[in-house]
Amino acid sequence: MDETWTLTVRAFTILTTDNPSFSVLLFYSRLGSMPGMASLDWDTIAILVALGAFPVSLALTRFFMYWNSAHGIVGIDVHKLARPKIPEMCGAAVPVTLILFAVIYCLMTGANWIPFTAYSLVVGLTAVVGAVDDRLKLRGIFKPLLTLFCGLPLLILGLEFPGQVYDPTLRVPLFGGYHLHIIYPLTILIVISVTSNTVNMLDPLNGSMSGGISIVSGGLLIGLLLTGGSSSSIFLYASLLFSLLGFFYYNRFPSRAFSGNVGQLSIGASLGALAILGKTEIASIVAMFPNIQNSFFFLSRIRRFTEHRELKARPTRLLDDERLASSEDPAAPLTLVRTLVAGKPAKEEEIVSDIWGLFLASTTLAVITLFLTGVML
């Protein structure tokens, strides 16, 4: 245990140098020669490899910040009185990093390439949908429809290679498994569309999405480690966590980089794909409760899929002291943020902390759910 801990500390030291692009190359060049590497279990190796996603995502986010700013790809931070221009679509760093490290892990460990291919295609396709939406400003109905088809790689490869992509047995806490050989495959497309769009809908404030989904992925990673999840699933959750943290560094309050649909949709799709690949379906639903709650609030009032830019009234208003208050317009949609400031205006960073608190609570329940999944009445 001491040897593993020492190795992890040494790896983290290498990965947190001032030059992340060089450090990740240095890390992998040394990984095979580190003392005790051969004796490590696969879970530890998976996390060590995934650690490299942090500096790569960090470097890519910084690259997109400069590139997008230079090419006029910017958005207005409407929750600041100064209304600063912030580079958009920087969340593209996350799907690029996820796909890159899926390839690296397969090459380094000889892992089964089929589930990793399905995962990478889902993440890549939703990123493309998001990028197209960022540039062309699609109508609200198109994102749910297009992301529905982004789940096809999981479905097709799962049918072509039975048992290697998904297991059609849904495990319910305390009640055991239910074999859904027909229904389960059909729900895959819906899962990817729902998770990608619910994450897309809850990113109104600096760091709210990247921080919240970091909590979700980190919690589910811990749950898998404690319950004996597969090394591949552990790696994918770890790579999502560290990729998000690299982006979060620039996306946190006050944000210097916005995610854009390209990041939001692909991150949500990644969670959906991991729920299927890692058999964490029920736990993922529990962990994403703040996203689900926000979507329910919004759709219950608006009753249709629509973009925030198409709304006639905003859910919140900015006060002179930069606090956010609930909108007084009866036509304004109901959102999670609006409910948090109803009757009590608050600073942006305070609201984000409240959202993270909700994610922390739901993710804690999700970890408990993972434990209960293996217990039957």
C-alpha positions as CSV (number, residue, x, y, z in Angstrom):
1,M,0.0,0.0,0.0
2,D,2.8,2.4,0.9
3,E,4.5,1.7,-2.5
4,T,1.3,2.4,-4.4
5,W,0.7,5.6,-2.5
6,T,4.3,6.7,-3.2
7,L,3.8,6.0,-6.9
8,T,0.6,7.9,-7.0
9,V,2.2,11.0,-5.4
10,R,5.2,10.8,-7.8
11,A,2.8,10.6,-10.7
12,F,0.8,13.6,-9.5
13,T,4.0,15.6,-9.0
14,I,4.9,14.9,-12.7
15,L,1.5,15.9,-13.9
16,T,1.3,19.2,-12.1
17,T,4.4,20.8,-13.5
18,D,4.2,24.2,-15.2
19,N,4.2,22.7,-18.6
20,P,1.3,20.2,-18.7
21,S,1.8,19.3,-22.4
22,F,5.3,18.2,-21.7
23,S,4.5,16.7,-18.3
24,V,1.9,14.2,-19.7
25,L,4.5,12.9,-22.1
26,L,7.1,12.7,-19.3
27,F,4.6,10.8,-17.1
28,Y,3.8,8.1,-19.7
29,S,7.5,7.7,-20.6
30,R,8.3,7.0,-16.9
31,L,5.1,5.0,-16.1
32,G,6.4,1.7,-17.2
33,S,9.8,2.1,-15.4
34,M,8.4,3.3,-12.0
35,P,9.3,1.0,-9.2
36,G,6.5,-1.4,-8.3
37,M,4.5,-0.7,-11.5
38,A,4.4,-4.4,-12.4
39,S,2.8,-5.3,-9.1
40,L,0.0,-2.7,-9.2
41,D,-3.6,-3.9,-9.6
42,W,-5.5,-2.8,-12.7
43,D,-7.7,-0.3,-10.8
44,T,-4.6,1.6,-9.7
45,I,-3.2,1.6,-13.2
46,A,-6.5,2.8,-14.6
47,I,-6.5,5.8,-12.3
48,L,-2.8,6.6,-12.9
49,V,-3.4,6.6,-16.7
50,A,-6.5,8.7,-16.3
51,L,-4.5,11.3,-14.2
52,G,-3.0,12.5,-17.5
53,A,-6.3,13.7,-18.6
54,F,-6.0,16.7,-16.2
55,P,-3.0,18.5,-17.8
56,V,-4.2,17.6,-21.3
57,S,-7.6,19.1,-20.8
58,L,-6.1,22.1,-19.0
59,A,-3.8,22.7,-22.0
60,L,-6.5,22.2,-24.6
61,T,-8.9,24.5,-22.7
62,R,-6.3,27.2,-22.7
63,F,-5.7,26.6,-26.5
64,F,-9.4,26.9,-27.3
65,M,-9.6,30.1,-25.1
66,Y,-7.0,31.9,-27.3
67,W,-8.1,30.4,-30.6
68,N,-11.8,31.1,-30.1
69,S,-11.2,34.6,-28.8
70,A,-9.0,35.4,-31.8
71,H,-11.7,34.1,-34.2
72,G,-14.6,35.9,-32.5
73,I,-16.2,32.8,-30.9
74,V,-17.2,34.6,-27.7
75,G,-20.3,34.9,-25.5
76,I,-21.5,37.5,-23.0
77,D,-21.5,36.8,-19.3
78,V,-24.9,38.2,-18.7
79,H,-24.7,37.7,-14.9
80,K,-22.0,40.4,-14.6
81,L,-22.7,44.1,-14.7
82,A,-19.7,44.7,-16.9
83,R,-21.0,42.0,-19.3
84,P,-17.5,40.7,-20.2
85,K,-16.9,38.8,-23.4
86,I,-15.8,35.2,-22.6
87,P,-14.5,32.7,-25.2
88,E,-17.1,30.1,-26.1
89,M,-16.9,26.4,-27.1
90,C,-13.9,25.8,-24.8
91,G,-15.6,22.7,-23.4
92,A,-14.5,21.0,-26.6
93,A,-11.4,20.2,-24.6
94,V,-13.3,17.6,-22.6
95,P,-14.5,15.3,-25.4
96,V,-11.2,15.6,-27.2
97,T,-9.4,14.5,-24.0
98,L,-11.9,11.7,-23.3
99,I,-11.4,10.2,-26.8
100,L,-7.6,10.6,-26.7
101,F,-7.3,8.8,-23.4
102,A,-9.7,6.0,-24.4
103,V,-7.2,5.3,-27.2
104,I,-4.2,5.6,-24.9
105,Y,-5.8,3.2,-22.3
106,C,-6.5,0.6,-24.9
107,L,-3.0,0.8,-26.4
108,M,-1.3,0.7,-23.0
109,T,-3.4,-2.1,-21.3
110,G,-4.7,-4.1,-24.2
111,A,-8.3,-3.5,-23.0
112,N,-11.2,-4.7,-25.2
113,W,-11.5,-2.0,-27.8
114,I,-15.2,-2.6,-28.6
115,P,-16.8,-0.7,-25.6
116,F,-14.2,2.0,-25.8
117,T,-15.0,2.5,-29.5
118,A,-18.7,2.7,-28.7
119,Y,-18.0,5.2,-25.9
120,S,-15.7,7.4,-28.0
121,L,-18.2,7.5,-30.9
122,V,-21.1,8.5,-28.6
123,V,-18.9,11.3,-27.1
124,G,-17.6,12.4,-30.5
125,L,-21.0,12.5,-32.2
126,T,-22.7,14.5,-29.4
127,A,-19.7,16.9,-29.5
128,V,-20.3,17.4,-33.2
129,V,-24.0,18.0,-32.6
130,G,-23.1,20.6,-30.0
131,A,-20.5,22.3,-32.2
132,V,-23.0,22.6,-35.0
133,D,-25.6,24.0,-32.6
134,D,-23.0,26.5,-31.3
135,R,-22.2,27.8,-34.8
136,L,-25.6,27.5,-36.5
137,K,-28.0,28.1,-33.6
138,L,-30.4,25.2,-34.1
139,R,-33.9,25.3,-32.9
140,G,-34.6,23.7,-29.5
141,I,-36.3,20.6,-30.9
142,F,-33.3,19.6,-33.0
143,K,-30.9,18.8,-30.1
144,P,-33.0,16.1,-28.5
145,L,-33.7,14.5,-31.9
146,L,-30.0,14.6,-33.1
147,T,-28.6,13.4,-29.8
148,L,-31.1,10.5,-29.9
149,F,-29.1,9.1,-32.9
150,C,-25.8,9.7,-31.1
151,G,-26.6,6.6,-29.0
152,L,-26.5,4.3,-32.1
153,P,-22.9,3.2,-31.6
154,L,-23.8,1.7,-28.2
155,L,-26.8,0.0,-29.6
156,I,-25.3,-1.3,-32.9
157,L,-22.0,-2.5,-31.4
158,G,-23.9,-4.0,-28.4
159,L,-26.1,-6.0,-30.8
160,E,-23.1,-7.0,-32.9
161,F,-21.0,-8.0,-30.0
162,P,-23.4,-9.4,-27.3
163,G,-22.1,-9.0,-23.7
164,Q,-19.2,-6.7,-24.6
165,V,-20.9,-3.3,-24.6
166,Y,-24.0,-3.6,-22.4
167,D,-25.7,-6.1,-20.2
168,P,-29.5,-6.0,-20.7
169,T,-30.0,-6.9,-17.0
170,L,-31.1,-3.9,-15.0
171,R,-30.0,-4.2,-11.4
172,V,-32.4,-2.4,-9.0
173,P,-31.3,-1.8,-5.4
174,L,-32.7,-4.4,-2.9
175,F,-34.7,-6.1,-5.6
176,G,-32.0,-7.7,-7.8
177,G,-31.8,-7.9,-11.6
178,Y,-34.5,-7.7,-14.2
179,H,-33.7,-9.1,-17.7
180,L,-34.9,-6.6,-20.3
181,H,-33.6,-8.1,-23.5
182,I,-35.9,-6.1,-25.7
183,I,-36.7,-2.9,-23.7
184,Y,-33.1,-2.3,-22.5
185,P,-31.5,-1.8,-26.0
186,L,-34.4,0.4,-27.1
187,T,-33.9,2.7,-24.1
188,I,-30.2,3.3,-24.9
189,L,-31.0,6.0,-27.5
190,I,-33.3,7.7,-25.0
191,V,-30.7,7.6,-22.2
192,I,-28.0,9.4,-24.3
193,S,-30.5,12.0,-25.5
194,V,-31.8,12.7,-22.0
195,T,-28.5,12.8,-20.1
196,S,-26.8,15.0,-22.8
197,N,-29.7,17.5,-22.8
198,T,-30.3,17.6,-19.0
199,V,-26.6,18.5,-18.5
200,N,-26.9,21.1,-21.3
201,M,-29.9,22.7,-19.5
202,L,-28.1,23.2,-16.2
203,D,-25.1,25.4,-17.0
204,P,-26.3,28.9,-16.4
205,L,-23.6,30.1,-14.0
206,N,-19.8,30.0,-13.9
207,G,-18.6,26.5,-13.0
208,S,-22.1,25.1,-12.2
209,M,-22.0,22.4,-14.8
210,S,-18.3,21.5,-14.7
211,G,-18.2,21.5,-10.9
212,G,-21.4,19.6,-10.5
213,I,-20.6,16.9,-13.0
214,S,-17.1,16.6,-11.5
215,I,-18.9,15.8,-8.2
216,V,-21.1,13.2,-9.9
217,S,-18.2,11.5,-11.8
218,G,-16.0,11.6,-8.7
219,G,-18.7,10.1,-6.5
220,L,-19.5,7.3,-8.9
221,L,-15.8,6.6,-9.3
222,I,-15.5,6.1,-5.6
223,G,-18.6,4.0,-5.6
224,L,-17.2,1.7,-8.3
225,L,-13.8,1.4,-6.4
226,L,-15.6,0.4,-3.2
227,T,-18.0,-2.0,-4.9
228,G,-15.6,-3.7,-7.2
229,G,-16.4,-2.2,-10.6
230,S,-14.5,-3.1,-13.7
231,S,-11.2,-1.5,-14.4
232,S,-12.4,-0.2,-17.7
233,S,-15.4,1.6,-16.0
234,I,-13.1,2.9,-13.3
235,F,-10.8,4.3,-15.9
236,L,-13.6,6.0,-17.9
237,Y,-15.1,7.6,-14.8
238,A,-11.6,8.8,-13.7
239,S,-10.8,10.2,-17.1
240,L,-14.1,12.1,-17.2
241,L,-13.4,13.5,-13.7
242,F,-9.8,14.7,-14.5
243,S,-10.9,16.0,-17.9
244,L,-13.6,18.0,-16.2
245,L,-11.2,19.4,-13.6
246,G,-8.8,20.6,-16.3
247,F,-11.7,22.5,-17.9
248,F,-13.1,23.6,-14.5
249,Y,-9.9,25.5,-13.7
250,Y,-10.8,28.1,-16.3
251,N,-14.6,27.7,-16.1
252,R,-14.9,28.4,-12.4
253,F,-16.0,31.8,-11.0
254,P,-15.1,34.2,-12.4
255,S,-15.1,32.2,-15.6
256,R,-12.5,32.7,-18.3
257,A,-13.9,30.0,-20.6
258,F,-17.4,28.9,-21.4
259,S,-18.3,25.3,-22.3
260,G,-20.7,25.8,-25.1
261,N,-23.1,23.1,-26.4
262,V,-20.1,21.2,-27.7
263,G,-18.9,20.6,-24.1
264,Q,-22.3,20.3,-22.3
265,L,-23.8,17.7,-24.7
266,S,-20.7,15.5,-24.9
267,I,-20.2,15.6,-21.1
268,G,-23.9,14.6,-20.6
269,A,-23.6,11.9,-23.2
270,S,-20.5,10.6,-21.5
271,L,-22.4,10.2,-18.3
272,G,-25.2,8.3,-20.1
273,A,-22.8,6.0,-21.9
274,L,-20.9,5.3,-18.6
275,A,-24.2,4.5,-16.9
276,I,-24.7,1.7,-19.5
277,L,-21.1,0.5,-19.8
278,G,-20.5,0.6,-16.0
279,K,-23.9,-0.8,-15.0
280,T,-24.5,2.3,-12.8
281,E,-27.9,3.1,-14.4
282,I,-30.0,3.7,-11.2
283,A,-27.1,5.3,-9.3
284,S,-26.6,7.7,-12.2
285,I,-30.2,8.7,-12.2
286,V,-29.9,9.5,-8.4
287,A,-26.6,11.4,-8.9
288,M,-28.1,13.5,-11.7
289,F,-31.2,14.5,-9.7
290,P,-30.4,18.3,-9.8
291,N,-30.2,18.1,-13.6
292,I,-33.5,16.1,-13.7
293,Q,-35.2,18.5,-11.3
294,N,-34.1,21.6,-13.4
295,S,-35.3,20.0,-16.6
296,F,-38.6,19.1,-15.0
297,F,-39.1,22.7,-13.7
298,F,-38.3,24.1,-17.1
299,L,-40.5,21.8,-19.2
300,S,-43.4,21.9,-16.8
301,R,-43.6,25.7,-17.4
302,I,-42.6,26.0,-21.0
303,R,-44.1,22.7,-22.2
304,R,-41.8,22.4,-25.2
305,F,-38.2,22.0,-26.2
306,T,-36.7,25.5,-26.7
307,E,-33.4,27.3,-26.5
308,H,-32.8,29.8,-23.7
309,R,-32.0,32.4,-26.4
310,E,-35.5,32.0,-27.8
311,L,-37.2,32.8,-24.4
312,K,-39.1,36.1,-24.2
313,A,-38.3,36.4,-20.5
314,R,-35.3,35.3,-18.4
315,P,-35.8,33.3,-15.2
316,T,-33.6,35.6,-13.2
317,R,-32.7,39.3,-13.1
318,L,-29.4,41.0,-12.2
319,L,-29.6,43.5,-9.4
320,D,-27.3,46.6,-9.1
321,D,-25.1,44.8,-6.5
322,E,-24.6,41.8,-8.9
323,R,-26.9,39.6,-6.9
324,L,-29.4,37.5,-8.9
325,A,-33.1,37.6,-8.0
326,S,-36.1,35.7,-9.3
327,S,-37.8,37.2,-12.3
328,E,-41.0,39.1,-11.7
329,D,-42.2,38.4,-15.3
330,P,-45.0,35.8,-15.1
331,A,-43.9,34.4,-18.5
332,A,-40.4,33.6,-17.2
333,P,-39.6,29.9,-17.1
334,L,-39.1,28.1,-13.8
335,T,-35.5,26.8,-13.3
336,L,-33.5,25.4,-10.5
337,V,-31.6,28.7,-10.2
338,R,-34.8,30.6,-10.0
339,T,-36.1,28.5,-7.2
340,L,-32.8,28.9,-5.3
341,V,-33.1,32.7,-5.4
342,A,-36.9,32.9,-4.9
343,G,-37.4,35.5,-2.1
344,K,-33.7,35.6,-1.4
345,P,-31.4,37.2,-3.9
346,A,-27.8,35.9,-3.9
347,K,-24.4,36.3,-5.5
348,E,-23.6,34.1,-8.4
349,E,-20.9,32.2,-6.5
350,E,-23.3,31.5,-3.6
351,I,-25.8,30.0,-5.9
352,V,-23.2,27.9,-7.6
353,S,-22.2,26.6,-4.1
354,D,-25.8,25.7,-3.4
355,I,-26.0,23.8,-6.7
356,W,-22.8,21.9,-5.8
357,G,-24.3,21.1,-2.4
358,L,-27.3,19.5,-4.2
359,F,-25.0,17.5,-6.4
360,L,-23.0,16.4,-3.3
361,A,-26.2,15.2,-1.6
362,S,-27.5,13.4,-4.6
363,T,-24.1,11.8,-5.4
364,T,-23.8,10.6,-1.8
365,L,-27.2,8.9,-2.2
366,A,-25.9,7.5,-5.5
367,V,-23.0,5.8,-3.8
368,I,-25.3,4.3,-1.3
369,T,-27.4,3.1,-4.2
370,L,-24.4,1.3,-5.7
371,F,-24.0,-0.6,-2.4
372,L,-27.7,-1.4,-2.2
373,T,-27.7,-2.7,-5.8
374,G,-25.8,-5.7,-4.7
375,V,-28.2,-6.4,-1.8
376,M,-31.4,-8.3,-2.4
377,L,-34.4,-8.7,-0.1
